[in-house]
Amino acid sequence: ERHARVESGGYASLKSVTVTERGGFERSDKMESFFLAETLKYLYLLFSDDPALLPLPCFVFNTEAHPLPVLTRGASDGGACVERVVKENIEKLAALHGL
């Protein structure tokens, strides 16, 4: 935080973690695409209140935050798993959607 924070607010990337001749770090005014594409998707999916939205017992995320079905005995039961999770959480889902 001490080296990446920008005076106007927010953060910047560091071009290098080595100290420059002036004694500071050289910052880069660039946001990597993976921050929005992957990190925020992970946060949204992991902290969503909707238990039927890609339930964690049924799916695993790869390194690019793409959901992959969990395989049981070499086959996916993704649809059945999601239905099972929905049935287990039917009251929570109804309350979440105002029913």
N, CA, C and O of each residue as an XYZ file, in Angstrom:
396
protein
N       0.825     -1.186      0.000
C       0.000      0.000      0.000
C       0.875      1.257      0.000
O       0.548      2.243     -0.660
N       1.943      1.221      0.712
C       2.792      2.410      0.816
C       3.393      2.798     -0.535
O       3.576      3.984     -0.809
N       3.699      1.825     -1.372
C       4.373      2.127     -2.636
C       3.421      2.208     -3.822
O       3.732      2.881     -4.804
N       2.281      1.549     -3.761
C       1.381      1.506     -4.915
C       0.241      2.519     -4.819
O      -0.397      2.808     -5.831
N      -0.028      3.057     -3.653
C      -1.132      4.009     -3.496
C      -0.802      5.316     -4.214
O       0.323      5.812     -4.150
N      -1.810      5.862     -4.901
C      -1.660      7.103     -5.649
C      -2.306      8.226     -4.857
O      -3.353      8.032     -4.239
N      -1.682      9.407     -4.874
C      -2.162     10.536     -4.079
C      -3.599     10.918     -4.403
O      -4.339     11.334     -3.511
N      -4.013     10.785     -5.670
C      -5.363     11.167     -6.077
C      -6.404     10.119     -5.687
O      -7.600     10.328     -5.892
N      -5.959      9.003     -5.132
C      -6.858      7.918     -4.740
C      -6.656      6.713     -5.623
O      -6.384      6.851     -6.815
N      -6.781      5.563     -5.068
C      -6.612      4.332     -5.822
C      -5.185      3.818     -5.768
O      -4.372      4.262     -4.956
N      -4.903      2.884     -6.640
C      -3.600      2.217     -6.655
C      -3.080      2.113     -8.080
O      -3.850      2.159     -9.039
N      -1.784      1.975     -8.206
C      -1.144      1.794     -9.510
C      -0.273      0.549     -9.453
O       0.152      0.125     -8.378
N      -0.011     -0.029    -10.610
C       0.928     -1.148    -10.675
C       2.341     -0.610    -10.552
O       2.605      0.555    -10.850
N       3.228     -1.456    -10.117
C       4.647     -1.102    -10.082
C       5.332     -1.757    -11.268
O       5.170     -2.956    -11.499
N       6.102     -0.968    -12.027
C       6.830     -1.527    -13.172
C       7.910     -2.485    -12.707
O       8.203     -3.478    -13.373
N       8.500     -2.180    -11.557
C       9.556     -3.021    -11.009
C       9.562     -2.847     -9.497
O       9.206     -1.782     -8.992
N       9.956     -3.865     -8.785
C      10.017     -3.761     -7.331
C      11.390     -3.285     -6.850
O      11.642     -3.197     -5.649
N      12.266     -2.983     -7.801
C      13.564     -2.434     -7.403
C      13.454     -0.917     -7.265
O      12.697     -0.271     -7.990
N      14.201     -0.368     -6.346
C      14.151      1.071     -6.073
C      14.865      1.825     -7.182
O      15.940      1.416     -7.621
N      14.270      2.929     -7.638
C      14.900      3.749     -8.681
C      16.016      4.589     -8.068
O      16.207      4.598     -6.852
N      16.744      5.290     -8.924
C      17.845      6.138     -8.448
C      17.348      7.246     -7.531
O      18.083      7.706     -6.656
N      16.104      7.676     -7.725
C      15.537      8.732     -6.880
C      15.023      8.199     -5.551
O      14.570      8.968     -4.703
N      15.092      6.883     -5.367
C      14.689      6.303     -4.094
C      13.250      5.843     -4.024
O      12.787      5.444     -2.955
N      12.530      5.885     -5.131
C      11.129      5.448     -5.132
C      10.925      4.280     -6.074
O      11.879      3.672     -6.558
N       9.688      3.986     -6.318
C       9.335      2.921     -7.246
C       8.660      3.530     -8.464
O       7.889      4.482     -8.342
N       8.949      2.982     -9.639
C       8.328      3.485    -10.856
C       6.956      2.833    -11.016
O       6.834      1.609    -11.048
N       5.929      3.675    -11.115
C       4.557      3.186    -11.226
C       4.139      3.100    -12.684
O       4.691      3.776    -13.552
N       3.157      2.258    -12.930
C       2.600      2.090    -14.268
C       1.121      2.450    -14.217
O       0.404      1.992    -13.327
N       0.662      3.257    -15.153
C      -0.736      3.656    -15.206
C      -1.486      2.690    -16.116
O      -1.901      3.051    -17.217
N      -1.653      1.456    -15.638
C      -2.259      0.414    -16.457
C      -2.969     -0.579    -15.546
O      -2.411     -0.997    -14.531
N      -4.189     -0.960    -15.897
C      -4.885     -1.997    -15.151
C      -4.913     -3.256    -16.012
O      -5.364     -3.231    -17.157
N      -4.437     -4.328    -15.457
C      -4.422     -5.592    -16.193
C      -5.853     -6.070    -16.424
O      -6.712     -5.901    -15.559
N      -6.110     -6.662    -17.581
C      -7.467     -7.101    -17.908
C      -7.954     -8.205    -16.983
O      -9.156     -8.322    -16.748
N      -7.040     -9.022    -16.452
C      -7.480    -10.120    -15.598
C      -8.125     -9.625    -14.314
O      -8.894    -10.361    -13.696
N      -7.834     -8.398    -13.895
C      -8.438     -7.917    -12.660
C      -9.957     -7.904    -12.784
O     -10.658     -8.428    -11.918
N     -10.460     -7.313    -13.848
C     -11.907     -7.279    -14.031
C     -12.438     -8.636    -14.487
O     -13.475     -9.093    -14.005
N     -11.745     -9.266    -15.397
C     -12.243    -10.496    -15.997
C     -12.255    -11.672    -15.028
O     -13.129    -12.533    -15.126
N     -11.325    -11.729    -14.113
C     -11.214    -12.897    -13.239
C     -11.465    -12.571    -11.776
O     -12.317    -13.194    -11.142
N     -10.751    -11.626    -11.242
C     -10.834    -11.353     -9.810
C     -12.233    -10.936     -9.386
O     -12.764    -11.464     -8.408
N     -12.831    -10.005    -10.100
C     -14.170     -9.560     -9.716
C     -15.213    -10.649     -9.952
O     -16.204    -10.725     -9.226
N     -14.996    -11.493    -10.965
C     -15.926    -12.602    -11.191
C     -15.845    -13.594    -10.029
O     -16.875    -14.074     -9.556
N     -14.634    -13.905     -9.565
C     -14.473    -14.767     -8.392
C     -15.239    -14.189     -7.203
O     -16.000    -14.898     -6.543
N     -15.037    -12.913     -6.937
C     -15.688    -12.288     -5.783
C     -17.204    -12.328     -5.913
O     -17.901    -12.632     -4.945
N     -17.716    -12.025     -7.093
C     -19.160    -12.044     -7.309
C     -19.722    -13.441     -7.078
O     -20.719    -13.600     -6.374
N     -19.094    -14.447     -7.662
C     -19.608    -15.796     -7.550
C     -19.467    -16.358     -6.139
O     -20.356    -17.063     -5.660
N     -18.369    -16.055     -5.480
C     -18.142    -16.598     -4.140
C     -19.002    -15.943     -3.074
O     -19.387    -16.597     -2.105
N     -19.308    -14.663     -3.237
C     -20.034    -13.949     -2.192
C     -21.479    -13.634     -2.565
O     -22.131    -12.838     -1.889
N     -21.978    -14.238     -3.616
C     -23.376    -14.036     -3.996
C     -24.275    -14.670     -2.942
O     -23.949    -15.726     -2.399
N     -25.401    -14.031     -2.654
C     -26.360    -14.578     -1.695
C     -27.228    -15.673     -2.299
O     -27.928    -16.378     -1.572
N     -27.190    -15.822     -3.602
C     -28.030    -16.804     -4.279
C     -27.337    -18.167     -4.283
O     -26.356    -18.351     -5.003
N     -27.829    -19.126     -3.490
C     -27.162    -20.437     -3.422
C     -27.293    -21.249     -4.704
O     -26.564    -22.224     -4.885
N     -28.200    -20.872     -5.594
C     -28.370    -21.614     -6.844
C     -27.477    -21.089     -7.958
O     -27.406    -21.697     -9.026
N     -26.802    -19.984     -7.733
C     -25.917    -19.410     -8.740
C     -24.567    -20.117     -8.665
O     -23.731    -19.784     -7.826
N     -24.363    -21.073     -9.528
C     -23.134    -21.879     -9.546
C     -22.746    -22.339     -8.141
O     -21.736    -21.885     -7.603
N     -23.526    -23.224     -7.547
C     -23.237    -23.685     -6.179
C     -21.870    -24.357     -6.077
O     -21.505    -25.173     -6.923
N     -21.133    -24.013     -5.051
C     -19.770    -24.520     -4.893
C     -19.682    -26.036     -4.738
O     -18.658    -26.603     -5.121
N     -20.701    -26.740     -4.195
C     -20.594    -28.206     -4.183
C     -20.649    -28.821     -5.584
O     -20.244    -29.968     -5.772
N     -21.149    -28.064     -6.569
C     -21.351    -28.603     -7.916
C     -20.311    -28.150     -8.929
O     -20.094    -28.807     -9.947
N     -19.667    -27.019     -8.640
C     -18.730    -26.448     -9.614
C     -17.425    -26.041     -8.942
O     -17.383    -25.734     -7.751
N     -16.369    -26.046     -9.734
C     -15.072    -25.547     -9.304
C     -14.640    -24.533    -10.360
O     -14.989    -24.668    -11.532
N     -13.884    -23.520     -9.947
C     -13.436    -22.493    -10.893
C     -12.010    -22.776    -11.313
O     -11.167    -23.120    -10.484
N     -11.733    -22.630    -12.621
C     -10.350    -22.768    -13.067
C      -9.607    -21.458    -12.813
O     -10.161    -20.536    -12.213
N      -8.369    -21.372    -13.261
C      -7.552    -20.193    -12.957
C      -8.058    -18.925    -13.626
O      -7.661    -17.828    -13.233
N      -8.928    -19.049    -14.631
C      -9.496    -17.875    -15.280
C     -10.937    -17.631    -14.841
O     -11.675    -16.899    -15.499
N     -11.336    -18.248    -13.721
C     -12.657    -18.092    -13.114
C     -13.785    -18.637    -13.980
O     -14.916    -18.160    -13.902
N     -13.483    -19.629    -14.800
C     -14.540    -20.301    -15.558
C     -15.047    -21.464    -14.711
O     -14.244    -22.231    -14.179
N     -16.368    -21.610    -14.576
C     -16.890    -22.720    -13.774
C     -16.807    -24.039    -14.532
O     -17.157    -24.117    -15.709
N     -16.345    -25.063    -13.847
C     -16.289    -26.410    -14.413
C     -17.083    -27.325    -13.486
O     -16.959    -27.215    -12.266
N     -17.899    -28.226    -14.039
C     -18.678    -29.111    -13.164
C     -17.769    -30.082    -12.419
O     -16.767    -30.557    -12.954
N     -18.137    -30.363    -11.185
C     -17.414    -31.353    -10.390
C     -17.781    -32.728    -10.941
O     -18.959    -33.023    -11.141
N     -16.788    -33.558    -11.183
C     -17.026    -34.891    -11.729
C     -17.122    -35.900    -10.589
O     -16.276    -35.929     -9.695
N     -18.148    -36.712    -10.634
C     -18.321    -37.796     -9.676
C     -18.224    -39.094    -10.449
O     -19.005    -39.326    -11.372
N     -17.293    -39.927    -10.092
C     -17.050    -41.195    -10.790
C     -16.859    -40.977    -12.297
O     -17.339    -41.761    -13.115
N     -16.153    -39.904    -12.643
C     -15.802    -39.644    -14.027
C     -16.880    -38.987    -14.872
O     -16.697    -38.796    -16.074
N     -18.006    -38.639    -14.254
C     -19.082    -38.004    -15.021
C     -19.647    -36.833    -14.235
O     -19.578    -36.801    -13.006
N     -20.200    -35.880    -14.953
C     -20.794    -34.705    -14.318
C     -22.266    -34.953    -14.050
O     -22.984    -35.486    -14.896
N     -22.702    -34.563    -12.874
C     -24.139    -34.554    -12.603
C     -24.549    -33.118    -12.289
O     -25.336    -32.863    -11.377
N     -23.991    -32.176    -13.075
C     -24.190    -30.749    -12.836
C     -25.635    -30.349    -12.643
O     -25.958    -29.642    -11.688
N     -26.526    -30.792    -13.545
C     -27.938    -30.432    -13.429
C     -28.568    -30.994    -12.165
O     -29.288    -30.286    -11.461
N     -28.302    -32.262    -11.873
C     -28.867    -32.890    -10.677
C     -28.297    -32.247     -9.416
O     -29.015    -32.070     -8.432
N     -27.044    -31.904     -9.439
C     -26.414    -31.265     -8.280
C     -27.050    -29.903     -8.017
O     -27.362    -29.573     -6.873
N     -27.242    -29.115     -9.069
C     -27.860    -27.793     -8.902
C     -29.284    -27.949     -8.378
O     -29.698    -27.207     -7.487
N     -30.041    -28.908     -8.923
C     -31.404    -29.144     -8.432
C     -31.400    -29.514     -6.960
O     -32.252    -29.046     -6.205
N     -30.458    -30.344     -6.541
C     -30.345    -30.747     -5.138
C     -30.058    -29.536     -4.250
O     -30.657    -29.388     -3.184
N     -29.144    -28.673     -4.688
C     -28.808    -27.475     -3.906
C     -30.010    -26.541     -3.823
O     -30.265    -25.954     -2.771
N     -30.751    -26.396     -4.923
C     -31.938    -25.531     -4.920
C     -32.974    -26.075     -3.956
O     -33.547    -25.306     -3.184
N     -33.237    -27.381     -3.972
C     -34.214    -27.977     -3.054
C     -33.813    -27.771     -1.600
O     -34.660    -27.508     -0.746
N     -32.510    -27.892     -1.322
C     -32.030    -27.714      0.046
C     -32.153    -26.267      0.513
O     -32.214    -26.010      1.715
N     -32.190    -25.327     -0.418
C     -32.210    -23.902     -0.073
C     -33.463    -23.192     -0.568
O     -33.440    -21.982     -0.791
N     -34.550    -23.927     -0.743
C     -35.745    -23.349     -1.350
C     -36.292    -22.165     -0.549
O     -36.731    -21.180     -1.142
N     -36.276    -22.241      0.784
C     -36.789    -21.125      1.582
C     -35.906    -19.880      1.442
O     -36.408    -18.761      1.338
N     -34.611    -20.086      1.441
C     -33.687    -18.955      1.293
C     -33.876    -18.303     -0.082
O     -33.870    -17.077     -0.197
N     -34.042    -19.119     -1.112
C     -34.249    -18.582     -2.456
C     -35.564    -17.815     -2.543
O     -35.623    -16.752     -3.160
N     -36.611    -18.346     -1.934
C     -37.916    -17.658     -1.947
C     -37.806    -16.305     -1.258
O     -38.307    -15.306     -1.772
N     -37.160    -16.264     -0.110
C     -36.992    -14.996      0.612
C     -36.133    -14.022     -0.179
O     -36.403    -12.822     -0.196
N     -35.104    -14.534     -0.831
C     -34.208    -13.703     -1.621
C     -34.959    -13.027     -2.785
O     -34.650    -11.896     -3.161
N     -35.932    -13.729     -3.337
C     -36.683    -13.199     -4.468
C     -38.042    -12.639     -4.062
O     -38.882    -12.367     -4.920
N     -38.261    -12.466     -2.766
C     -39.486    -11.836     -2.271
C     -40.728    -12.672     -2.428
O     -41.817    -12.126     -2.604
N     -40.598    -13.978     -2.369
C     -41.770    -14.859     -2.518
C     -42.195    -15.439     -1.190
O     -43.161    -16.200     -1.130
